[in-house]
Amino acid sequence: MSAPAPALTTADPAALAERLRAPVWSALWERADALRRALPDRPADPHGRWQWLRSLDPAQARQAALLDHLDALCLHLAGRHALGYRADDPLPEAALDAADGFTSLHTAQLIAAYRQACGRRAKASPGTGRSKVL
């Protein structure tokens, strides 16, 4: 039997960010992986990628754009900073938004505590699991 999770008593953003990095990354990676499986294979070379993007229908194009966004956020969380996000921001708001609804209740509560500790806007209610549609 595992020990219960520590109580949410810390208001230290750095400590919360460290606790959140892995579960947020995991939620984003799982969403990206599901999109990768749903889309046709994506070529690596630029010309093939351009042809691939042109071949997608509008719904697939939206999924491909979301996949690119999630991939960039995963790289940022892993330390390879993505364009458009501050290098010193360990958990960009976009990553928290993208993970919202795709994490456990405990992780959602940690996200809410992190947002409060950083003075960020709070969501209406923490997510309660993988209830959102990709």
Buried (B, 14 or more C-beta within 10 A) or exposed (E): EEEEEEEBEBEEBEEBBEBBBEBBBBBBBBBBEBBBEEBEEBEEEEEEEEEBBEEBEEEBBEBBEBBBBBBBBBBBBEEEBBEEBEEEBBBBEBBBEBBBBBBBEEBBBBBBBBBBBBEBEEBEEBBEEBEEEB
